[in-house]
Amino acid sequence: MKIQNSFLEGPILPSLLKFSLPILLALILQALYGAVDLWAVGEFATTADISAVATGSQTMQIIIGMVTGLSMGTTVLLGHSIGRGDDEGAARAIGTSIRIFVVLGIVLSAAMIFAAGPIATLMNAPESAYEQTVDYIRICGGGTIFIVAYNLVSAVFRGLGDSRSPLIFVSVACVVNVGGDIILIDFFHMGAAGAAIATVAAQAISVALSVVFIKRRGLPFPFGREHLSLERKTAGGVIRLGSPIAIQDMCNEVSYLIIIGIVNALGVIASAGVGIAEKLVIFILLIPISYMQSISAFVAQNAGAGKYDRARRAMWTGMGTAAVLGGIIAGFAFFRGDILSMLFINDASAADSAEVVAASAEFLKATSIECFILSVAYCFTGYFNGIGRTTFVMVQGLCAIFLVKIPYAWFAGTREEPQLFQIGMSTVWAALFTLVVCVIYYVFRRGRDKKF
């Protein structure tokens, strides 16, 4: 395996696009796990199963958000070491991260199995979908160890500048998940539980493929058992860089759970509709998320090499292309959200199905605006992550969540006649807050430090 050196030299745009495209495709396929689950229960099961998968998968997004955020610490620390040409530091970053994430995966898997019932209750899952929701959370939660392992492997590959290998692993896993959903839900009529089993099996296969690949190809620097020890300074670096992002991502997913909890009180139609909309938003958000991850890795290597001007130019270059792509996708979702929502409904002409589609399209109008704003804002946060300013990213994110998004969602949801569009606008105001604060912080820091 070779380290991708084009981060440090040559034209920025081709290098950034070459790296970000596989990340985007991998994220799309990874998001298909939950989306295919929702599609399968929509095609072959009941409205209660749709609600259960929508609520349960959103719960799992908290875990995914936290693990993905923490793994960014590995990507950034590894990128800094590679930029400096420090092979020993890079090996220690990987070995220490393995120790941290193994323990984390075991703890989270056990916690999710035992907490499935209370989580479903806390989420205000509709009574008709309660048991299905518990089953989905418990089964998927038991497979958290595979989520943790996959995200660690992906973080290492991003730090090395390799975004293609994770795409291969997740492609195979996605095929397994689709086949498993059809078999378990359509033929064995297992509903939400079958969808969860298929998802966990697909994640396990993805991890197994990545382990085999690494063993056969090796790493681009010496790596042995001695690097698997928990080196205190390196562990501190991973946690210091990754935990702020993990906290922010986890709280962000919690905020979506709170919004779904508010919507669930409006009935099963609203619950299923917003659940479908959230699945679609996950796909739309992949544009800003892929650029944030790409810019973080790109900037980390250049910051490690002291090439701060190149790091800044990467941010502005990525921002331009992200805004165009994000605008196109968000625009289609805003104007034709009904078409997208029908992908998850078996018979859109049925009375309850038509109501679910209408509810989904209404909520999607608001959240598509959020996705466009974040296409720009996440390029800023990717840059801040890459240079190690993850604490600022966390602080502004928490302010956006707890001072803007949740209060507005509660206000909109408790009005005399709640509207899903207004509840969805809570995400728009939070995204706008993030963008404004990031611009102010960047201008302020640049005025004081020309290397920033």
Secondary structure by P-SEA (a helix, b strand, c coil): ccccccccccccaaaaaaaaaaaaaaaaaaacaaaaaaaaaaccccaaaaaaaaaaaaaaaaaaaaaaaaaaaaaaaaaaaaaaccaaaaaaaaaaaaaaaaaaaaaaaaaaaaaaaaaaaaacccccaaaaaaaaaaaaaaaaaaaaaaaaaaaaaaaaccaaaaaaaaaaaaaaaaaaaaaaccccccaaaaaaaaaaaaaaaaaaaaaaaaaaaccccccccccccccaaaaaaaaaacaaaaaaaaaaaaaaaaaaaaaaaacaaaaaaaaaaaaaaaaaaaaaaaaaaaaaaaaaaaaaacaaaaaaaaaaaaaaaaaaaaaaaaaaaaacaaaaaaccccccccaaaaaaaaaaaaaaaaaaaaaaaaaaaaaaaaaaaaacaaaaaaaaaaaaacccaaaaaaaaaaccccccccccaaaaaaaaaaaaaaaaaaaaaaaccccc
